[in-house]
Amino acid sequence: MKASEYAYGVARVRAKRAFMLKVEDYEALLRAPAFHQALAQLQPVSDLARDAPQTSDPRGLERHLSDRFLEILRSVSKTVKGDARLFLEAAFSKYEYETLKALLKAKFMGLSEEETWSIAPPMGIFSGPLYSSMVSARGVEQAVELIPQGELKAVVKEALKDAAELKTPLPLETRLDKWFYLKLWGLAKKLRGSDGEWATHLVGVEVDVKNIMVLLRGKELNLQPAALDGMFLPISYKLQLDLSSLAPQPLPAVLQALYPTYYGAAVSPLAKDSREVERNLQILWVNENESVFLHYPFTVGSIYAYANLKHLELKDLRALLLSKLLGVPAERVAPLMVRFAERLSA
């Protein structure tokens, strides 16, 4: 698309970025003594919570935040057209599939309905009656049967066999990712010029990060390289390595092999464990999206980066506000924040 065709959309995104929380907002929320004080501090500065109800019902609060988030996405996706809009609409469905992955993981692990809700907040398609039915399903097999998309249901049912054999939900998550990101990668590759450059970059970095995380989680589970082979996304952007060949290696050797790559800042060989590396990769992903706004603004990348950052903010807000409702100490919540993770943990 021409730069002039993005003028309205980019202007909207940049205006909405003014309502994204700053590090001092996070700090004030963490210091708030209780939920109602935290919400009162949040409402003037957040477009997600501005008209949030003064409720002590965590599910009502959850519904409000996710509804506002989806409204924001719809409003910015309407500002573009053609292949760019097709890309954005597909990309935005990612947040719904994140809920599905978490929900299937919870059902596989046999978690209670309350525990499932805590790790798999409803979103978009997977909300309302469908979400309630999946959460209350007698097992993961019954939950899978409720997936409305026939193609995706078939993919997940096949992955369920591997999950049962390996005794881990990892194949469910990775197979769903493969189904989704291959489609998104194809849409990114159809874009031309700066659109294609930024869409490909953001999706490519995201895929690389996911593949590194699959390797790390596979190592934690002592999975064999043959089992991991089918879990990696068949896309490589800046990660020109045979990851499955690294699976038998000890963690320091894996990190040493990854260190010279584009992701070296997050995979230091001095890392204590894989969880530290995963946290560093999350921070890298935040910074990749933030950096988009330092470059040529009139591309679909600006809108997609904003949506990614807004989704991270939604997750942070959910953790912050629910922690206040449940009386969880601030020092236990701060490490869970994704945006400004480096500064909040300092």
N, C-alpha and C positions, 0 to 999 in steps of 0.2 A: 504493500500500500504506500501511497505517497505520504510525505510528512504532514501535508495539510489535512489529510483524512484522519490523522491521529491527534490533531490539535485538541479537539474537545475531550477525547478519552484521556489523553495525558494530563490535560488541565484538571480533569476530575480526580485522577489518581493522585496528582501532586497536592490537590486540596485535601483529599482524604488522608494523605500521609501526615498532615498536620494534626490529625486526631489519633495517630498511633502513639502509644504510650512511650514515654521517655524513661531513662533509668531512674530519675528522681521520682517518677510516678510509681514505679515498681517498689522503690524503697519506702515511699509513704504508705503504700498498701501493706507492705510487710510489717510496718510498725503499727498499723491500726490495731487497736485492742480487741475489736470484735467485728462481726460481719457488717452490721448496719453502719458503723463508722467507715469501714472500707468502701462500702457501696456509695456512701455519701461523698467520699473523696473521689471516687471513680467517675461518677455520673457527669460532672462538668468537663471532663477531659477525654472521654471515650465515646465514640459513636456506637459501639456495641452495647454499652450499658446506660446510655443517657436516659432512657425511659424504662429502665429495668424496674420491675415491681419490688417493693419492699416486702420480700417474702422470706420465710425460713424454710421453704420447700426447695431443696436443691434441684429437683427435677424441673420445677417450674422455671428456676433461674437458668438451668441448662437449655431449656427450650427457647427461652428468650434470646440468649446469646447466639445460639446456632441459627435461629431465624433471622436475626439482624445480620449475621455474617453472610448468609445466603442472599439476602436482599442486596447487600453491597456488591457481591459478585455479579448478580444479575444486572445491576445498574451499570457496571463498568463493561460487561461483555456486550451490551447493546450499543456501545459507542464505536464498535468496529464491525466490519462485514467481510464476506468472502471467506477465503481460506484462513485468514487470521481469526475470524470469529469461530470457525469450526475447531481450530486449534484450542482456543480459549475455553470453549464449552466442554471439550474433551478433557482438557487439563483441569478444569474446575471440578469435574466428576471425581478426580483423585481423592478429594477430601471425604466423599461418601464411601469410597472403597477402603479408605483407611479405617472407617468405622466397621465395615464388613470384615476386614482382616482381623481386627481386634475382637470382634464378636465371635468369629469362628474359633479363634485361639482360646477364648474364654470357655466356649462350649466344649472344645476338645479337652481342655484341662478340668472340666467338670466343676467350674465355679458356680456359685450361687447366682441368683438373679441380681442381687444387690452388688455382688462383686463384679459381675459382667457389666452392669451399668457403669461402675466406677472406672473401668478401663476401656469401655467401648461406648462413648457418648453418642446418642442418636444424631444422624445428620442426613438431610436430604431424602433420597429414596429410602434409606434405612432409618426411618423414624416412624412415629405414629403406630398404627395397628400392625404393620409389617414388622417393625422393630420389636414390639411387644410379643408378637407370635414367635419370633426367632429367639428372643431371650428366654421365653418360657418353654421352648421346645425341650423334649425329653433327652435329647442328645445332639451331638454335632451332625449326625446323619439326617435327623429330622430338620434341623436348622438349614442345612444345605438344600433340602428339597424345597424350601420356601424362597430361595433366590429367584427373583422374577425374570432375569435374563437367561434364556435357555442355553446360549453358547457359554456363558460364564458358569452356569450351574454344571454343565458337562465337564468343564475344565477343573472345577473345584472337586467334583466327585472323583475324578481320576486322581487328583492330588491327595485325596483323603486316604486312598489305598497306601500310598507311600508314607503318609503321616502315621498311619496305624502300624505299619511295618517298622518304621524307625522310632516310634514312640515319641514323636515331637511334632508340634504344629508347624514347624518351619516350612515343610513342603506346601502347606496350604497358603501361607503368606507369599512365598516366592513364586508359586505357580500363578497366583492372582496378579502379582506384580508383572510377571512376564506377559500375561494376557493384556494387561493395561498398557505397559510402557512400549511394547512393540507397536501398538496402534498410535500412541502419542508421538513416538519417534518418527513414524511414517508421516504424520501430519506436520511435524516440525520440519521435516526434510522437503515438504512441498512448498514451504514458504521461501520467498526470494529476498535477496539483498540483506539489509540489516535485520529484517524480520526473521529470516532463516538463521542468520548468524546468532542472534540472541536466544531464539527459541531452542536451537540446537545446543547452544552452550549450557543453558539452564537444565534442560532435560538430560543432556549428556553427563554433566557433573552429578546430577541426582542419581542417575543409573550407576555411575562409577562408585559413588558412595554406598549405594545399596549393595553392590557386589562385594565391596570390601567388608561390609557388615555381615553378609552371608558367610564369608570366609571366617570371620572372627567367631560368629555364633556356631558355625560348624565345628570349629576347633574346640570350643567350650563343650560341645556335645560329643566330642570324639567321633565325629562322623568320618567315614572313609571317603577318599577322593571321588570314588565312583558315585557315591550317594550325592555328593555336592555338585557334581557335574551338571545334573539336571536342574539345579536350583539357581545357577548363575544366569543373569540376563544376557542373552546373546548379542550384546551391544558393548562396544568399547570406545570410549571417547578420548580421554587422556590417560587411560590406564592400559598400556600395552604390555600386559603380563599374563601368563598362564596361571590364573589364580588357583585352579585345582591342584597344580603341581606343588603349590606352597602348603597345602593342607597338612601333609605329614610333618612339616617343620615345626620346631618350637616357636612360641610367640616372638621372642627376640629376633629370630632369623626371618620370620614373616615381615616384621616391622622394618628390618634392615633392607629387605627387598623392596618394600613399598616406599621407603624414605626418599629415594631419588626422584620419585614421580611427582606429579602436580600436587599430590596430597601429602607431601612430606611433612608439612607443618603440623598436620594432625596425627601423624603416625610415627612420632619420634621413637627410636629404639629404646629410649629411656622411660617410656610409658610403663606404669606399674602393672596394668592388666588391660584386657580388651574393653572393659567398661570405660576406662579413661579414654581410650582411642575413640570409642563410639561417641562419647561426649564431645571430644575435640572435632570429630567429623560433623557433628550437629552445628557446632560453632562455625566451622568452615562454610557449611551450607548457608547459614544466616549471612555471613559476610559476602558470599557470592551473590546473593540476592540484593543485599544493600549496595554492592558495587555497581549494579546496573544503573543506578540513578546518578552515577558520576560520569556517565557516557552519553552518547547521542540519545536524546529522550524519545524521539518519535518512532518507536517500534513496539511490537506486541510484547517484547521482553519486559518493558516497564510495567505493563499491566499484570503480566504473569508473576513477576517478582513481587509486586505489591500484594497480590493474592496469597502468595506463599508466606510472606511476612505477616500478613493479617491472620492467616490460619495459625501460625505459631503464637501470635498474640492471643488469639482465642483460647488456645490450649493453656497458655500461661495464666490468663484471666480465670479460666475455669479452676485451675489448681489453686490459685490464690483465694478466690472467693469461697470455694468449697472447703478449703482448709480453715477459713474463719468460721464457717457454719459448724464445722466438726471440732473446732478447738485445737487444731494441730499447731504446734509452736512454729514461729517464723523460721527458725534455724533449720527446721526439717523441710520447709517448703522452698527456701531460696535455691538449694542445689537442683531443684526440679525445673527451674525457669530456663528457657532456651534462649530467648532474646536477652542480650546483655549478660549472658552467663558469666563471662570473664569478669565483668565489673562487679556483679552482685556477689561473687564468691571471693573477691579480693579482700 
